[in-house]
Amino acid sequence: MKAIFSDSKQAFYRFATTLPIPPVPEDSWKEYITGKFREARIEIDEESTAFILKKTIPTKPKEPLIT
């Protein structure tokens, strides 16, 4: 994605500004996930929430999120 905006040979070169986005704390993700399940009136336990977090939060600092 970065290449299409930062490579002078690409059609969208300089079409957007790159903004650094800090990592979201795991507790915030946990709240978000449980809140979305609650909104849908679906029960989710701690173990299932932990499983989702484990599968989607990157383990390496520069690794992208899996969404």
mmCIF file of the N, C-alpha and C atoms, coordinates in Angstrom:
data_MODEL
# 
_entry.id   MODEL 
# 
loop_
_atom_site.group_PDB 
_atom_site.id 
_atom_site.type_symbol 
_atom_site.label_atom_id 
_atom_site.label_alt_id 
_atom_site.label_comp_id 
_atom_site.label_asym_id 
_atom_site.label_entity_id 
_atom_site.label_seq_id 
_atom_site.pdbx_PDB_ins_code 
_atom_site.Cartn_x 
_atom_site.Cartn_y 
_atom_site.Cartn_z 
_atom_site.occupancy 
_atom_site.B_iso_or_equiv 
_atom_site.pdbx_formal_charge 
_atom_site.auth_seq_id 
_atom_site.auth_comp_id 
_atom_site.auth_asym_id 
_atom_site.auth_atom_id 
_atom_site.pdbx_PDB_model_num 
ATOM 1   N N  . MET A 1 1  ? 0.823   -1.185  0.000   1.00 0.00 ? 1  MET A N  1 
ATOM 2   C CA . MET A 1 1  ? 0.000   0.000   0.000   1.00 0.00 ? 1  MET A CA 1 
ATOM 3   C C  . MET A 1 1  ? 0.875   1.259   0.000   1.00 0.00 ? 1  MET A C  1 
ATOM 4   N N  . LYS A 1 2  ? 1.925   1.207   0.802   1.00 0.00 ? 2  LYS A N  1 
ATOM 5   C CA . LYS A 1 2  ? 2.813   2.362   0.888   1.00 0.00 ? 2  LYS A CA 1 
ATOM 6   C C  . LYS A 1 2  ? 3.443   2.683   -0.467  1.00 0.00 ? 2  LYS A C  1 
ATOM 7   N N  . ALA A 1 3  ? 3.760   1.647   -1.232  1.00 0.00 ? 3  ALA A N  1 
ATOM 8   C CA . ALA A 1 3  ? 4.434   1.831   -2.520  1.00 0.00 ? 3  ALA A CA 1 
ATOM 9   C C  . ALA A 1 3  ? 3.601   2.638   -3.511  1.00 0.00 ? 3  ALA A C  1 
ATOM 10  N N  . ILE A 1 4  ? 2.303   2.456   -3.543  1.00 0.00 ? 4  ILE A N  1 
ATOM 11  C CA . ILE A 1 4  ? 1.494   3.169   -4.543  1.00 0.00 ? 4  ILE A CA 1 
ATOM 12  C C  . ILE A 1 4  ? 1.443   4.675   -4.292  1.00 0.00 ? 4  ILE A C  1 
ATOM 13  N N  . PHE A 1 5  ? 1.710   5.091   -3.053  1.00 0.00 ? 5  PHE A N  1 
ATOM 14  C CA . PHE A 1 5  ? 1.701   6.514   -2.734  1.00 0.00 ? 5  PHE A CA 1 
ATOM 15  C C  . PHE A 1 5  ? 3.099   7.138   -2.661  1.00 0.00 ? 5  PHE A C  1 
ATOM 16  N N  . SER A 1 6  ? 4.127   6.315   -2.501  1.00 0.00 ? 6  SER A N  1 
ATOM 17  C CA . SER A 1 6  ? 5.477   6.868   -2.328  1.00 0.00 ? 6  SER A CA 1 
ATOM 18  C C  . SER A 1 6  ? 6.425   6.611   -3.502  1.00 0.00 ? 6  SER A C  1 
ATOM 19  N N  . ASP A 1 7  ? 6.006   5.823   -4.460  1.00 0.00 ? 7  ASP A N  1 
ATOM 20  C CA . ASP A 1 7  ? 6.846   5.528   -5.630  1.00 0.00 ? 7  ASP A CA 1 
ATOM 21  C C  . ASP A 1 7  ? 6.459   6.470   -6.775  1.00 0.00 ? 7  ASP A C  1 
ATOM 22  N N  . SER A 1 8  ? 7.427   7.236   -7.268  1.00 0.00 ? 8  SER A N  1 
ATOM 23  C CA . SER A 1 8  ? 7.145   8.228   -8.315  1.00 0.00 ? 8  SER A CA 1 
ATOM 24  C C  . SER A 1 8  ? 6.632   7.605   -9.617  1.00 0.00 ? 8  SER A C  1 
ATOM 25  N N  . LYS A 1 9  ? 6.785   6.308   -9.770  1.00 0.00 ? 9  LYS A N  1 
ATOM 26  C CA . LYS A 1 9  ? 6.303   5.642   -10.979 1.00 0.00 ? 9  LYS A CA 1 
ATOM 27  C C  . LYS A 1 9  ? 4.844   5.172   -10.855 1.00 0.00 ? 9  LYS A C  1 
ATOM 28  N N  . GLN A 1 10 ? 4.273   5.323   -9.693  1.00 0.00 ? 10 GLN A N  1 
ATOM 29  C CA . GLN A 1 10 ? 2.905   4.853   -9.460  1.00 0.00 ? 10 GLN A CA 1 
ATOM 30  C C  . GLN A 1 10 ? 1.884   5.968   -9.722  1.00 0.00 ? 10 GLN A C  1 
ATOM 31  N N  . ALA A 1 11 ? 0.675   5.589   -10.094 1.00 0.00 ? 11 ALA A N  1 
ATOM 32  C CA . ALA A 1 11 ? -0.373  6.547   -10.441 1.00 0.00 ? 11 ALA A CA 1 
ATOM 33  C C  . ALA A 1 11 ? -0.784  7.451   -9.273  1.00 0.00 ? 11 ALA A C  1 
ATOM 34  N N  . PHE A 1 12 ? -0.695  6.968   -8.055  1.00 0.00 ? 12 PHE A N  1 
ATOM 35  C CA . PHE A 1 12 ? -1.142  7.750   -6.908  1.00 0.00 ? 12 PHE A CA 1 
ATOM 36  C C  . PHE A 1 12 ? 0.022   8.371   -6.123  1.00 0.00 ? 12 PHE A C  1 
ATOM 37  N N  . TYR A 1 13 ? 1.155   8.535   -6.778  1.00 0.00 ? 13 TYR A N  1 
ATOM 38  C CA . TYR A 1 13 ? 2.332   9.129   -6.143  1.00 0.00 ? 13 TYR A CA 1 
ATOM 39  C C  . TYR A 1 13 ? 1.977   10.487  -5.544  1.00 0.00 ? 13 TYR A C  1 
ATOM 40  N N  . ARG A 1 14 ? 2.296   10.664  -4.275  1.00 0.00 ? 14 ARG A N  1 
ATOM 41  C CA . ARG A 1 14 ? 2.033   11.890  -3.514  1.00 0.00 ? 14 ARG A CA 1 
ATOM 42  C C  . ARG A 1 14 ? 0.550   12.244  -3.450  1.00 0.00 ? 14 ARG A C  1 
ATOM 43  N N  . PHE A 1 15 ? -0.309  11.289  -3.624  1.00 0.00 ? 15 PHE A N  1 
ATOM 44  C CA . PHE A 1 15 ? -1.745  11.514  -3.558  1.00 0.00 ? 15 PHE A CA 1 
ATOM 45  C C  . PHE A 1 15 ? -2.234  11.523  -2.105  1.00 0.00 ? 15 PHE A C  1 
ATOM 46  N N  . ALA A 1 16 ? -1.442  10.967  -1.212  1.00 0.00 ? 16 ALA A N  1 
ATOM 47  C CA . ALA A 1 16 ? -1.808  10.883  0.206   1.00 0.00 ? 16 ALA A CA 1 
ATOM 48  C C  . ALA A 1 16 ? -0.588  11.179  1.070   1.00 0.00 ? 16 ALA A C  1 
ATOM 49  N N  . THR A 1 17 ? -0.867  11.499  2.314   1.00 0.00 ? 17 THR A N  1 
ATOM 50  C CA . THR A 1 17 ? 0.195   11.750  3.280   1.00 0.00 ? 17 THR A CA 1 
ATOM 51  C C  . THR A 1 17 ? 0.317   10.548  4.201   1.00 0.00 ? 17 THR A C  1 
ATOM 52  N N  . THR A 1 18 ? 1.536   10.115  4.444   1.00 0.00 ? 18 THR A N  1 
ATOM 53  C CA . THR A 1 18 ? 1.766   9.000   5.359   1.00 0.00 ? 18 THR A CA 1 
ATOM 54  C C  . THR A 1 18 ? 1.725   9.530   6.789   1.00 0.00 ? 18 THR A C  1 
ATOM 55  N N  . LEU A 1 19 ? 0.889   8.945   7.600   1.00 0.00 ? 19 LEU A N  1 
ATOM 56  C CA . LEU A 1 19 ? 0.784   9.335   8.996   1.00 0.00 ? 19 LEU A CA 1 
ATOM 57  C C  . LEU A 1 19 ? 1.131   8.151   9.880   1.00 0.00 ? 19 LEU A C  1 
ATOM 58  N N  . PRO A 1 20 ? 2.009   8.362   10.846  1.00 0.00 ? 20 PRO A N  1 
ATOM 59  C CA . PRO A 1 20 ? 2.323   7.254   11.757  1.00 0.00 ? 20 PRO A CA 1 
ATOM 60  C C  . PRO A 1 20 ? 1.146   7.023   12.711  1.00 0.00 ? 20 PRO A C  1 
ATOM 61  N N  . ILE A 1 21 ? 0.772   5.788   12.853  1.00 0.00 ? 21 ILE A N  1 
ATOM 62  C CA . ILE A 1 21 ? -0.317  5.424   13.767  1.00 0.00 ? 21 ILE A CA 1 
ATOM 63  C C  . ILE A 1 21 ? 0.276   4.545   14.855  1.00 0.00 ? 21 ILE A C  1 
ATOM 64  N N  . PRO A 1 22 ? 0.170   4.992   16.109  1.00 0.00 ? 22 PRO A N  1 
ATOM 65  C CA . PRO A 1 22 ? 0.754   4.195   17.192  1.00 0.00 ? 22 PRO A CA 1 
ATOM 66  C C  . PRO A 1 22 ? -0.015  2.889   17.394  1.00 0.00 ? 22 PRO A C  1 
ATOM 67  N N  . PRO A 1 23 ? 0.631   1.888   17.966  1.00 0.00 ? 23 PRO A N  1 
ATOM 68  C CA . PRO A 1 23 ? -0.056  0.618   18.222  1.00 0.00 ? 23 PRO A CA 1 
ATOM 69  C C  . PRO A 1 23 ? -1.215  0.811   19.202  1.00 0.00 ? 23 PRO A C  1 
ATOM 70  N N  . VAL A 1 24 ? -2.257  0.039   19.011  1.00 0.00 ? 24 VAL A N  1 
ATOM 71  C CA . VAL A 1 24 ? -3.406  0.077   19.915  1.00 0.00 ? 24 VAL A CA 1 
ATOM 72  C C  . VAL A 1 24 ? -3.138  -0.926  21.034  1.00 0.00 ? 24 VAL A C  1 
ATOM 73  N N  . PRO A 1 25 ? -3.273  -0.494  22.307  1.00 0.00 ? 25 PRO A N  1 
ATOM 74  C CA . PRO A 1 25 ? -3.033  -1.418  23.420  1.00 0.00 ? 25 PRO A CA 1 
ATOM 75  C C  . PRO A 1 25 ? -3.992  -2.617  23.376  1.00 0.00 ? 25 PRO A C  1 
ATOM 76  N N  . GLU A 1 26 ? -3.487  -3.757  23.800  1.00 0.00 ? 26 GLU A N  1 
ATOM 77  C CA . GLU A 1 26 ? -4.275  -4.990  23.771  1.00 0.00 ? 26 GLU A CA 1 
ATOM 78  C C  . GLU A 1 26 ? -5.582  -4.856  24.553  1.00 0.00 ? 26 GLU A C  1 
ATOM 79  N N  . ASP A 1 27 ? -5.556  -4.164  25.675  1.00 0.00 ? 27 ASP A N  1 
ATOM 80  C CA . ASP A 1 27 ? -6.781  -3.974  26.467  1.00 0.00 ? 27 ASP A CA 1 
ATOM 81  C C  . ASP A 1 27 ? -7.850  -3.220  25.682  1.00 0.00 ? 27 ASP A C  1 
ATOM 82  N N  . SER A 1 28 ? -7.425  -2.280  24.857  1.00 0.00 ? 28 SER A N  1 
ATOM 83  C CA . SER A 1 28 ? -8.379  -1.533  24.030  1.00 0.00 ? 28 SER A CA 1 
ATOM 84  C C  . SER A 1 28 ? -9.027  -2.439  22.993  1.00 0.00 ? 28 SER A C  1 
ATOM 85  N N  . TRP A 1 29 ? -8.206  -3.317  22.391  1.00 0.00 ? 29 TRP A N  1 
ATOM 86  C CA . TRP A 1 29 ? -8.760  -4.285  21.427  1.00 0.00 ? 29 TRP A CA 1 
ATOM 87  C C  . TRP A 1 29 ? -9.759  -5.211  22.124  1.00 0.00 ? 29 TRP A C  1 
ATOM 88  N N  . LYS A 1 30 ? -9.396  -5.639  23.318  1.00 0.00 ? 30 LYS A N  1 
ATOM 89  C CA . LYS A 1 30 ? -10.255 -6.550  24.083  1.00 0.00 ? 30 LYS A CA 1 
ATOM 90  C C  . LYS A 1 30 ? -11.618 -5.892  24.351  1.00 0.00 ? 30 LYS A C  1 
ATOM 91  N N  . GLU A 1 31 ? -11.588 -4.636  24.782  1.00 0.00 ? 31 GLU A N  1 
ATOM 92  C CA . GLU A 1 31 ? -12.834 -3.890  25.015  1.00 0.00 ? 31 GLU A CA 1 
ATOM 93  C C  . GLU A 1 31 ? -13.644 -3.768  23.732  1.00 0.00 ? 31 GLU A C  1 
ATOM 94  N N  . TYR A 1 32 ? -12.979 -3.444  22.643  1.00 0.00 ? 32 TYR A N  1 
ATOM 95  C CA . TYR A 1 32 ? -13.641 -3.272  21.359  1.00 0.00 ? 32 TYR A CA 1 
ATOM 96  C C  . TYR A 1 32 ? -14.323 -4.567  20.910  1.00 0.00 ? 32 TYR A C  1 
ATOM 97  N N  . ILE A 1 33 ? -13.590 -5.661  20.984  1.00 0.00 ? 33 ILE A N  1 
ATOM 98  C CA . ILE A 1 33 ? -14.130 -6.961  20.556  1.00 0.00 ? 33 ILE A CA 1 
ATOM 99  C C  . ILE A 1 33 ? -15.337 -7.349  21.399  1.00 0.00 ? 33 ILE A C  1 
ATOM 100 N N  . THR A 1 34 ? -15.194 -7.280  22.700  1.00 0.00 ? 34 THR A N  1 
ATOM 101 C CA . THR A 1 34 ? -16.315 -7.674  23.570  1.00 0.00 ? 34 THR A CA 1 
ATOM 102 C C  . THR A 1 34 ? -17.498 -6.735  23.377  1.00 0.00 ? 34 THR A C  1 
ATOM 103 N N  . GLY A 1 35 ? -17.226 -5.455  23.142  1.00 0.00 ? 35 GLY A N  1 
ATOM 104 C CA . GLY A 1 35 ? -18.304 -4.495  22.894  1.00 0.00 ? 35 GLY A CA 1 
ATOM 105 C C  . GLY A 1 35 ? -19.070 -4.803  21.620  1.00 0.00 ? 35 GLY A C  1 
ATOM 106 N N  . LYS A 1 36 ? -18.356 -5.174  20.570  1.00 0.00 ? 36 LYS A N  1 
ATOM 107 C CA . LYS A 1 36 ? -19.013 -5.511  19.298  1.00 0.00 ? 36 LYS A CA 1 
ATOM 108 C C  . LYS A 1 36 ? -19.873 -6.768  19.426  1.00 0.00 ? 36 LYS A C  1 
ATOM 109 N N  . PHE A 1 37 ? -19.387 -7.749  20.163  1.00 0.00 ? 37 PHE A N  1 
ATOM 110 C CA . PHE A 1 37 ? -20.197 -8.945  20.402  1.00 0.00 ? 37 PHE A CA 1 
ATOM 111 C C  . PHE A 1 37 ? -21.434 -8.595  21.221  1.00 0.00 ? 37 PHE A C  1 
ATOM 112 N N  . ARG A 1 38 ? -21.247 -7.741  22.230  1.00 0.00 ? 38 ARG A N  1 
ATOM 113 C CA . ARG A 1 38 ? -22.366 -7.322  23.076  1.00 0.00 ? 38 ARG A CA 1 
ATOM 114 C C  . ARG A 1 38 ? -23.424 -6.588  22.238  1.00 0.00 ? 38 ARG A C  1 
ATOM 115 N N  . GLU A 1 39 ? -22.982 -5.682  21.342  1.00 0.00 ? 39 GLU A N  1 
ATOM 116 C CA . GLU A 1 39 ? -23.905 -4.952  20.463  1.00 0.00 ? 39 GLU A CA 1 
ATOM 117 C C  . GLU A 1 39 ? -24.744 -5.910  19.617  1.00 0.00 ? 39 GLU A C  1 
ATOM 118 N N  . ALA A 1 40 ? -24.126 -7.007  19.202  1.00 0.00 ? 40 ALA A N  1 
ATOM 119 C CA . ALA A 1 40 ? -24.820 -7.998  18.381  1.00 0.00 ? 40 ALA A CA 1 
ATOM 120 C C  . ALA A 1 40 ? -25.594 -9.006  19.231  1.00 0.00 ? 40 ALA A C  1 
ATOM 121 N N  . ARG A 1 41 ? -25.574 -8.778  20.546  1.00 0.00 ? 41 ARG A N  1 
ATOM 122 C CA . ARG A 1 41 ? -26.257 -9.658  21.507  1.00 0.00 ? 41 ARG A CA 1 
ATOM 123 C C  . ARG A 1 41 ? -25.746 -11.098 21.423  1.00 0.00 ? 41 ARG A C  1 
ATOM 124 N N  . ILE A 1 42 ? -24.414 -11.207 21.301  1.00 0.00 ? 42 ILE A N  1 
ATOM 125 C CA . ILE A 1 42 ? -23.747 -12.504 21.271  1.00 0.00 ? 42 ILE A CA 1 
ATOM 126 C C  . ILE A 1 42 ? -22.814 -12.560 22.468  1.00 0.00 ? 42 ILE A C  1 
ATOM 127 N N  . GLU A 1 43 ? -22.918 -13.622 23.232  1.00 0.00 ? 43 GLU A N  1 
ATOM 128 C CA . GLU A 1 43 ? -22.047 -13.781 24.391  1.00 0.00 ? 43 GLU A CA 1 
ATOM 129 C C  . GLU A 1 43 ? -20.678 -14.282 23.933  1.00 0.00 ? 43 GLU A C  1 
ATOM 130 N N  . ILE A 1 44 ? -19.638 -13.733 24.545  1.00 0.00 ? 44 ILE A N  1 
ATOM 131 C CA . ILE A 1 44 ? -18.277 -14.194 24.265  1.00 0.00 ? 44 ILE A CA 1 
ATOM 132 C C  . ILE A 1 44 ? -17.535 -14.267 25.599  1.00 0.00 ? 44 ILE A C  1 
ATOM 133 N N  . ASP A 1 45 ? -16.847 -15.366 25.807  1.00 0.00 ? 45 ASP A N  1 
ATOM 134 C CA . ASP A 1 45 ? -16.118 -15.527 27.070  1.00 0.00 ? 45 ASP A CA 1 
ATOM 135 C C  . ASP A 1 45 ? -14.680 -15.031 26.922  1.00 0.00 ? 45 ASP A C  1 
ATOM 136 N N  . GLU A 1 46 ? -13.988 -14.945 28.059  1.00 0.00 ? 46 GLU A N  1 
ATOM 137 C CA . GLU A 1 46 ? -12.606 -14.464 28.082  1.00 0.00 ? 46 GLU A CA 1 
ATOM 138 C C  . GLU A 1 46 ? -11.684 -15.313 27.209  1.00 0.00 ? 46 GLU A C  1 
ATOM 139 N N  . GLU A 1 47 ? -11.888 -16.616 27.237  1.00 0.00 ? 47 GLU A N  1 
ATOM 140 C CA . GLU A 1 47 ? -11.044 -17.524 26.466  1.00 0.00 ? 47 GLU A CA 1 
ATOM 141 C C  . GLU A 1 47 ? -11.178 -17.259 24.961  1.00 0.00 ? 47 GLU A C  1 
ATOM 142 N N  . SER A 1 48 ? -12.401 -17.047 24.501  1.00 0.00 ? 48 SER A N  1 
ATOM 143 C CA . SER A 1 48 ? -12.630 -16.780 23.080  1.00 0.00 ? 48 SER A CA 1 
ATOM 144 C C  . SER A 1 48 ? -12.050 -15.427 22.675  1.00 0.00 ? 48 SER A C  1 
ATOM 145 N N  . THR A 1 49 ? -12.207 -14.444 23.547  1.00 0.00 ? 49 THR A N  1 
ATOM 146 C CA . THR A 1 49 ? -11.630 -13.123 23.282  1.00 0.00 ? 49 THR A CA 1 
ATOM 147 C C  . THR A 1 49 ? -10.111 -13.227 23.196  1.00 0.00 ? 49 THR A C  1 
ATOM 148 N N  . ALA A 1 50 ? -9.515  -13.961 24.117  1.00 0.00 ? 50 ALA A N  1 
ATOM 149 C CA . ALA A 1 50 ? -8.059  -14.152 24.112  1.00 0.00 ? 50 ALA A CA 1 
ATOM 150 C C  . ALA A 1 50 ? -7.615  -14.853 22.829  1.00 0.00 ? 50 ALA A C  1 
ATOM 151 N N  . PHE A 1 51 ? -8.387  -15.819 22.352  1.00 0.00 ? 51 PHE A N  1 
ATOM 152 C CA . PHE A 1 51 ? -8.067  -16.534 21.116  1.00 0.00 ? 51 PHE A CA 1 
ATOM 153 C C  . PHE A 1 51 ? -8.073  -15.567 19.928  1.00 0.00 ? 51 PHE A C  1 
ATOM 154 N N  . ILE A 1 52 ? -9.089  -14.721 19.845  1.00 0.00 ? 52 ILE A N  1 
ATOM 155 C CA . ILE A 1 52 ? -9.179  -13.739 18.753  1.00 0.00 ? 52 ILE A CA 1 
ATOM 156 C C  . ILE A 1 52 ? -7.972  -12.799 18.796  1.00 0.00 ? 52 ILE A C  1 
ATOM 157 N N  . LEU A 1 53 ? -7.647  -12.321 19.989  1.00 0.00 ? 53 LEU A N  1 
ATOM 158 C CA . LEU A 1 53 ? -6.503  -11.421 20.128  1.00 0.00 ? 53 LEU A CA 1 
ATOM 159 C C  . LEU A 1 53 ? -5.211  -12.110 19.705  1.00 0.00 ? 53 LEU A C  1 
ATOM 160 N N  . LYS A 1 54 ? -5.035  -13.338 20.125  1.00 0.00 ? 54 LYS A N  1 
ATOM 161 C CA . LYS A 1 54 ? -3.816  -14.083 19.798  1.00 0.00 ? 54 LYS A CA 1 
ATOM 162 C C  . LYS A 1 54 ? -3.665  -14.254 18.282  1.00 0.00 ? 54 LYS A C  1 
ATOM 163 N N  . LYS A 1 55 ? -4.771  -14.487 17.597  1.00 0.00 ? 55 LYS A N  1 
ATOM 164 C CA . LYS A 1 55 ? -4.732  -14.726 16.152  1.00 0.00 ? 55 LYS A CA 1 
ATOM 165 C C  . LYS A 1 55 ? -4.623  -13.447 15.319  1.00 0.00 ? 55 LYS A C  1 
ATOM 166 N N  . THR A 1 56 ? -4.990  -12.297 15.887  1.00 0.00 ? 56 THR A N  1 
ATOM 167 C CA . THR A 1 56 ? -5.048  -11.077 15.080  1.00 0.00 ? 56 THR A CA 1 
ATOM 168 C C  . THR A 1 56 ? -4.047  -10.002 15.449  1.00 0.00 ? 56 THR A C  1 
ATOM 169 N N  . ILE A 1 57 ? -3.531  -9.999  16.665  1.00 0.00 ? 57 ILE A N  1 
ATOM 170 C CA . ILE A 1 57 ? -2.566  -8.975  17.058  1.00 0.00 ? 57 ILE A CA 1 
ATOM 171 C C  . ILE A 1 57 ? -1.171  -9.456  16.671  1.00 0.00 ? 57 ILE A C  1 
ATOM 172 N N  . PRO A 1 58 ? -0.412  -8.598  15.975  1.00 0.00 ? 58 PRO A N  1 
ATOM 173 C CA . PRO A 1 58 ? 0.921   -9.010  15.525  1.00 0.00 ? 58 PRO A CA 1 
ATOM 174 C C  . PRO A 1 58 ? 1.863   -9.287  16.701  1.00 0.00 ? 58 PRO A C  1 
ATOM 175 N N  . THR A 1 59 ? 2.748   -10.229 16.493  1.00 0.00 ? 59 THR A N  1 
ATOM 176 C CA . THR A 1 59 ? 3.721   -10.566 17.530  1.00 0.00 ? 59 THR A CA 1 
ATOM 177 C C  . THR A 1 59 ? 5.041   -9.846  17.307  1.00 0.00 ? 59 THR A C  1 
ATOM 178 N N  . LYS A 1 60 ? 5.238   -9.361  16.091  1.00 0.00 ? 60 LYS A N  1 
ATOM 179 C CA . LYS A 1 60 ? 6.454   -8.609  15.759  1.00 0.00 ? 60 LYS A CA 1 
ATOM 180 C C  . LYS A 1 60 ? 6.074   -7.122  15.626  1.00 0.00 ? 60 LYS A C  1 
ATOM 181 N N  . PRO A 1 61 ? 6.929   -6.194  16.063  1.00 0.00 ? 61 PRO A N  1 
ATOM 182 C CA . PRO A 1 61 ? 6.596   -4.771  16.076  1.00 0.00 ? 61 PRO A CA 1 
ATOM 183 C C  . PRO A 1 61 ? 6.120   -4.194  14.749  1.00 0.00 ? 61 PRO A C  1 
ATOM 184 N N  . LYS A 1 62 ? 6.717   -4.531  13.628  1.00 0.00 ? 62 LYS A N  1 
ATOM 185 C CA . LYS A 1 62 ? 6.359   -3.928  12.339  1.00 0.00 ? 62 LYS A CA 1 
ATOM 186 C C  . LYS A 1 62 ? 5.382   -4.766  11.514  1.00 0.00 ? 62 LYS A C  1 
ATOM 187 N N  . GLU A 1 63 ? 4.893   -5.851  12.088  1.00 0.00 ? 63 GLU A N  1 
ATOM 188 C CA . GLU A 1 63 ? 3.978   -6.738  11.383  1.00 0.00 ? 63 GLU A CA 1 
ATOM 189 C C  . GLU A 1 63 ? 2.597   -6.081  11.304  1.00 0.00 ? 63 GLU A C  1 
ATOM 190 N N  . PRO A 1 64 ? 1.912   -6.120  10.151  1.00 0.00 ? 64 PRO A N  1 
ATOM 191 C CA . PRO A 1 64 ? 0.586   -5.516  10.060  1.00 0.00 ? 64 PRO A CA 1 
ATOM 192 C C  . PRO A 1 64 ? -0.473  -6.323  10.806  1.00 0.00 ? 64 PRO A C  1 
ATOM 193 N N  . LEU A 1 65 ? -1.545  -5.644  11.171  1.00 0.00 ? 65 LEU A N  1 
ATOM 194 C CA . LEU A 1 65 ? -2.656  -6.332  11.808  1.00 0.00 ? 65 LEU A CA 1 
ATOM 195 C C  . LEU A 1 65 ? -3.351  -7.248  10.825  1.00 0.00 ? 65 LEU A C  1 
ATOM 196 N N  . ILE A 1 66 ? -3.864  -8.340  11.302  1.00 0.00 ? 66 ILE A N  1 
ATOM 197 C CA . ILE A 1 66 ? -4.626  -9.262  10.470  1.00 0.00 ? 66 ILE A CA 1 
ATOM 198 C C  . ILE A 1 66 ? -6.092  -9.001  10.779  1.00 0.00 ? 66 ILE A C  1 
ATOM 199 N N  . THR A 1 67 ? -6.786  -8.407  9.821   1.00 0.00 ? 67 THR A N  1 
ATOM 200 C CA . THR A 1 67 ? -8.191  -8.055  10.080  1.00 0.00 ? 67 THR A CA 1 
ATOM 201 C C  . THR A 1 67 ? -9.113  -8.731  9.111   1.00 0.00 ? 67 THR A C  1 
# 
